Amino acid sequence: MDSVERRRREVINEGIENIAKLIPSTDKNKGAVLQNACRYITDLDGKIKDFDNERRLFEVAQQELVSRNNSLRDSAERAWSETQKWMNRCRDAGLQFDDYDAGLEGPDLDESGAANMSGMGAVTENSSFNVGMSSVEKVDKAVS
């Protein structure tokens, strides 16, 4: 029985030595190694829970951003469609869009289907529309 007991102690001592190598501690005392190991495991468990909570928070934020992005893309597409409708009505009424028409093909879509609005042209202070009161009246007649 002495050899069985000795082997049991050797296995326990090897286990404690292996644990001592894994935890950040300089203690070689078996009791201190086990206490430090418990503290270290508890700290790691807390960090894992914190990371999981943070990951869940990021997932919720990501879902919200995806939802907002989809909503903005839909809104931009509706605005583009509405703009095209009004531009066609203005053209039908004989209005010109000298500097605004250049490069207006609609939004480019990237791989994910998101609209790239950069090539759509823009209305600025310097954009010239040949629109006066009589032109507005022409549009109203064309729409009616």
CORZI-V251263 format. One record per pair of residues at least 24 apart in sequence whose C-alpha atoms are under 10 Angstrom apart, sorted by the first residue. I is the first residue (numbers start at 0). J is the second residue. D is the distance in whole Angstrom. If there is no record, write none. Layout:
i=(I;I)
j=(J;J)
d=(D;D)
This chain:
i=(68;68;69;69;69;71;71;72;72;72;72;72;72;73;73;75;75;75;75;76;76;76;76;76;79;79;79;79;80;85;85;86;88;88;88;88;88;88;89;89;89;89;89;89;89;89;90;90;91;91;91;91;92;92;92;92;92;92;92;92;92;93;93;93;93;94;94;94;94;94;94;94;94;95;95;95;95;96;96;96;96;96;97;97;97;97;98;98;98;98;98;99;99;99;99)
j=(113;114;112;113;114;113;114;106;112;113;114;115;116;113;114;106;114;115;116;105;106;113;114;116;105;106;116;119;105;138;142;138;137;138;139;140;141;142;130;134;135;137;138;139;141;142;138;141;137;138;141;142;134;135;136;137;138;139;140;141;142;134;137;138;141;128;129;130;131;134;135;137;138;127;128;129;130;126;127;128;129;130;126;127;128;129;122;125;126;127;128;123;126;127;128)
d=(8;10;10;8;10;10;9;10;9;6;6;9;10;9;9;9;8;10;8;9;8;10;8;10;7;8;10;9;9;9;9;10;9;7;9;10;7;7;9;8;9;8;6;9;8;9;9;10;9;8;7;9;8;9;9;6;6;9;8;6;9;8;8;9;10;8;7;7;10;7;9;9;9;9;7;6;8;9;7;6;7;9;9;7;7;8;10;9;7;7;8;10;7;8;8)
